[in-house]
Amino acid sequence: MDLSFIVKSFILFFTGVFLLRIAGRKSISQMTLAQTIVIVSLGHLIVEPIAEVSMVKAIGGAVIFVVSIIVVEYIQLHFNRFEKLIMGKSKIVIENGELNIKNLKKLRLTVDGLEMRMRNMGLTKISDIKMGTIEPNGQLGYELKEEAKPLTIGEFKKLMRIHSEQNESQDAEQNIFNEIYPNTPQKHPEYLN
């Protein structure tokens, strides 16, 4: 095996890792269309020099792709219209527990595909969802109906506090030792007064 081949492979590998770190870390499901194109192109460009194409050209091309994605992301941050053009908009697929078949067809998404996304999010019923969207990255966004939302710890503590206060006031009224304290009004049934 040729030593220059091994050295080229290592240089291209570490260049690819470095450029991908600059481009940003996202899983495939979170990538935009432009980012996916850059990643696929980088993979092709990095492998190409091993097949006897110029290593300098491959690294230069990879750098151009990474700089392009950084410029596109910068423009997206500052210009909302450009972001919508490149990324697209979220599409509503569930409204008030009902499927939006028209948007599912536009997205070429089957009900089974939607249900798969729901299961991945821990959702079990379409009827529990107030609003469900497919985001530009393909993920499911949702808001549950009021009756389907889980109870939070803060809400539970508030309920327990209210319950505790009610019990304390009832206990105070029923405590038979209250009559021995001065200035404590007595509450007896009228027929006993």
C-alpha positions in Angstrom: 0.0 0.0 0.0 1.3 3.4 -0.9 2.2 5.7 2.0 0.9 8.8 0.2 -2.5 7.2 -0.1 -2.6 6.6 3.7 -1.5 10.2 4.4 -4.0 11.6 1.9 -6.8 9.6 3.5 -5.9 10.9 7.0 -5.6 14.5 5.8 -9.0 14.3 4.0 -10.6 12.7 7.0 -9.4 15.3 9.5 -10.2 18.1 7.1 -13.8 16.7 6.7 -14.2 16.5 10.5 -12.9 20.1 10.9 -15.2 21.5 8.2 -18.2 19.7 9.6 -17.5 21.1 13.0 -17.5 24.6 11.4 -20.7 23.9 9.5 -22.5 22.9 12.7 -23.7 19.7 14.4 -27.2 18.5 13.6 -28.7 15.1 13.1 -29.9 14.2 9.6 -33.5 14.7 10.7 -32.7 18.3 11.8 -30.8 19.3 8.7 -32.2 21.7 6.2 -32.1 20.9 2.5 -29.1 23.1 2.0 -27.2 21.5 4.9 -28.0 18.0 3.5 -26.6 18.9 0.1 -23.4 20.3 1.7 -22.9 17.1 3.8 -23.5 14.8 0.8 -21.2 17.0 -1.4 -18.5 17.0 1.3 -18.6 13.2 1.5 -18.2 13.0 -2.3 -15.4 15.6 -2.4 -13.5 14.0 0.4 -13.6 10.5 -1.2 -12.8 11.9 -4.7 -9.0 12.6 -4.1 -8.5 9.1 -2.9 -9.6 8.1 -6.4 -6.7 10.1 -7.8 -8.2 13.6 -8.2 -6.4 16.7 -6.9 -6.4 16.8 -3.1 -6.1 20.6 -3.1 -9.1 21.0 -5.4 -11.2 18.7 -3.2 -10.3 20.6 0.0 -10.9 23.9 -1.8 -14.3 22.7 -2.9 -15.2 21.4 0.6 -14.2 24.8 2.0 -16.4 26.6 -0.5 -19.4 24.4 0.4 -18.9 25.0 4.1 -18.5 28.8 3.6 -21.7 28.7 1.4 -23.7 27.0 4.2 -22.5 29.5 6.8 -23.4 32.4 4.5 -26.9 30.9 3.8 -27.5 30.4 7.5 -26.3 34.0 8.3 -28.7 35.4 5.6 -31.5 33.2 7.0 -31.0 34.7 10.5 -31.3 38.3 9.2 -33.9 38.0 6.4 -37.1 36.2 7.2 -38.3 36.0 3.6 -35.0 34.3 2.6 -35.4 31.8 5.5 -39.0 31.0 4.3 -37.7 30.5 0.7 -34.8 28.2 1.8 -36.4 26.4 4.7 -40.1 26.5 3.9 -42.9 26.9 6.4 -44.5 24.6 8.9 -47.6 22.8 7.6 -50.6 22.1 9.8 -51.6 18.4 9.7 -53.9 18.2 12.7 -56.4 20.8 13.8 -58.6 20.3 16.9 -58.1 16.5 16.8 -58.9 16.2 13.1 -56.5 15.4 10.3 -55.8 18.0 7.6 -55.8 15.6 4.6 -55.1 18.4 2.1 -51.8 19.3 3.8 -50.9 15.6 4.3 -51.3 15.1 0.5 -49.1 18.2 -0.2 -46.4 16.9 2.1 -46.8 13.4 0.6 -47.1 12.1 4.1 -49.3 9.1 4.9 -51.4 8.8 8.1 -49.1 5.9 9.1 -46.1 8.2 8.7 -47.8 10.8 10.9 -48.7 8.2 13.5 -45.1 7.1 13.5 -43.9 10.6 14.3 -46.6 10.8 17.0 -45.5 7.6 18.7 -41.9 8.9 18.7 -43.2 12.0 20.6 -45.2 9.8 23.1 -48.6 10.7 21.7 -51.3 8.1 21.5 -54.4 9.9 20.1 -54.9 12.3 17.2 -58.0 13.5 19.1 -55.8 14.8 21.9 -53.9 17.2 19.7 -55.2 20.8 19.4 -52.7 21.7 16.7 -50.1 19.5 14.9 -47.6 20.7 12.4 -44.8 19.2 10.3 -41.8 21.5 10.7 -39.4 22.3 7.9 -36.9 19.8 9.3 -39.6 17.0 9.1 -40.2 16.9 12.9 -43.7 16.9 14.4 -44.7 20.0 16.4 -47.8 19.9 18.5 -50.0 21.5 21.2 -52.2 19.3 23.3 -55.8 20.1 24.1 -56.4 21.3 27.6 -57.9 18.1 28.8 -55.0 16.1 27.4 -52.2 18.1 28.9 -50.2 16.4 31.6 -50.3 17.9 35.1 -47.1 19.8 36.0 -45.5 19.7 39.4 -46.3 23.4 39.8 -50.0 22.8 39.1 -50.0 19.8 41.5 -48.4 21.8 44.3 -50.9 24.6 43.8 -53.8 22.0 44.0 -52.3 20.5 47.1 -51.9 23.9 48.7 -55.6 24.7 48.0 -56.7 21.3 49.3 -54.5 21.7 52.4 -55.9 25.2 53.2 -59.5 23.9 52.8 -58.8 20.9 55.1 -57.1 23.2 57.7 -60.1 25.5 57.8 -62.5 22.6 58.1 -60.3 21.0 60.9 -60.3 24.4 62.7 -64.1 24.5 62.6 -64.4 21.0 63.8 -61.8 21.2 66.6 -63.7 20.8 69.9 -60.9 22.4 71.8 -61.5 25.8 70.1 -64.1 26.7 72.8 -61.5 26.9 75.5 -59.7 29.7 73.7 -60.9 33.2 74.5 -62.6 35.2 71.7 -63.2 32.1 69.6 -66.8 32.1 68.3 -68.7 28.9 68.9 -70.4 27.2 66.0 -73.1 24.9 67.2 -76.1 23.7 65.3 -79.1 26.1 65.8 -81.2 23.4 67.5 -78.6 23.1 70.3 -78.4 26.9 71.1 
